[in-house]
């Protein structure tokens, strides 16, 4: 007989509130990294080329210099051995992709005559400092603590400003956010929240039978029960038809639980049901189940109408990220790119 408490891996818990998705391009800098400098003997490397873009070579020393803050963090938090080596390898691959993209963006900017002035960098510094309630001097001091010199920090700002200008010129006018996009995004957030909300289910379990003729008859019975469950007393239907003896006397009612305590197929169905709704017949193993959600813990999400502005920002950023990836993939196809890492 079907076990309602069959466990499955629990989904990662999303935020209790609808959050803004993605930070602005200037706010993503690592401003307050509390890292220590690696021993320079540890940092010794054998020089070699790790990537080629056209006639431009990226050296291992270039890669390591850009990855240094991440390396600091890995050396502080990941124990030596295979785990640390894997983390360093992953960091290098991600950073090398970024260096290749930056070179392609630089070439696109030169072609479009897009530049970033010293004044724009100063203004960006002031904005980031203000957002973090710091002076520019204090901001640069914090960056220094994280292993970023003032020059490196300004270079990072320049790269982000250049990228933002390129995105505005090449991609911004192509992004459209529709009402359907917003509703799909909201539904996704609702589903994520429901994965961690407790609810009280009830069910009617019908054995599917072994012979084809029995299976057809049992399927028809289950469909009839599901149709009746929309308007009739679910508990009465469960007491009359359910073959699951433990819950039958209680009208099919089960204890409060989380979705991942149900069979995965039923968990997906339960997440999609509103309190008071029942499902069509669901085949689970050798049984057909009509599931009903009696009640669910209160949602902490704002209503769709209240969340539309934030949803719009979230969807826009997601679409922009995908458009940017597609654009960069196109640039890679237009240039000779060889990765040797």
LINPE-V307888 format. One record per pair of residues at least 24 apart in sequence whose ideal C-beta (glycine too) atoms are under 7 Angstrom apart, sorted by the first residue. I is the first residue (numbers start at 1). GAP is how many residues later the second one is. Records with the same first field share a line. If there is no record, write none. Layout:
# LINPE-V307888
I: GAP + GAP
This chain:
# LINPE-V307888
1: 243
2: 203 + 242 + 261 + 282 + 283 + 285 + 287
4: 250 + 258
5: 256
6: 257
7: 253 + 254
8: 252 + 256 + 259
10: 250
11: 184 + 249
13: 183
14: 178 + 179
16: 284
17: 283
18: 171 + 283 + 284 + 289 + 292
20: 290 + 293 + 294
21: 292 + 293 + 296 + 297
22: 295
25: 135 + 138 + 139
26: 98 + 101 + 102 + 134
27: 104
29: 99 + 127
30: 39 + 116
31: 101 + 108 + 111 + 112
32: 110
33: 36 + 112 + 113 + 114
34: 111
35: 34 + 37 + 38 + 41 + 111 + 112
36: 36
37: 110
38: 33 + 34 + 37
49: 291
50: 46 + 290 + 291
51: 45 + 48 + 49 + 287 + 288 + 289 + 290
52: 286
53: 47 + 50 + 51 + 282 + 284
54: 281 + 282
56: 47
58: 41
62: 37
63: 29 + 32 + 33 + 36
66: 29 + 33
67: 24 + 25 + 28
68: 79
69: 77 + 78 + 79
72: 75
92: 249
93: 248
96: 243 + 245
100: 237
101: 227
102: 57
104: 224 + 227 + 228 + 231
105: 57 + 58 + 61
108: 58 + 223
109: 53 + 57
112: 57
114: 48 + 51 + 52 + 55
116: 42 + 45 + 46
120: 41
121: 33 + 36 + 37 + 40
124: 33 + 37
125: 32
167: 153 + 157
170: 157
171: 149 + 152 + 153 + 156
174: 149
175: 141 + 144 + 145 + 148
177: 135 + 138 + 139 + 142
181: 134
182: 126 + 129 + 130 + 133
185: 126 + 129 + 130
186: 118 + 121 + 125
189: 112
190: 111
191: 80
193: 106 + 108
194: 65 + 77
195: 64 + 76
196: 62
197: 99 + 100
198: 58 + 59 + 60 + 99
199: 57 + 71 + 94 + 96 + 97 + 98
200: 56 + 94 + 95
201: 53 + 69 + 90 + 91 + 92 + 93
202: 32 + 36 + 49 + 50 + 51 + 52 + 90 + 92
203: 41 + 44 + 49 + 51 + 86 + 87 + 88
204: 33 + 34 + 37 + 38 + 48 + 86
205: 37 + 38 + 39 + 82 + 84
206: 35 + 37 + 81 + 82
207: 36 + 79 + 80
208: 75 + 78 + 79 + 80
218: 70
219: 62 + 69
222: 59 + 66 + 68
223: 58
225: 65
226: 52 + 53 + 54 + 55 + 64
229: 49 + 61 + 63
230: 48
234: 44 + 58
253: 41
266: 25
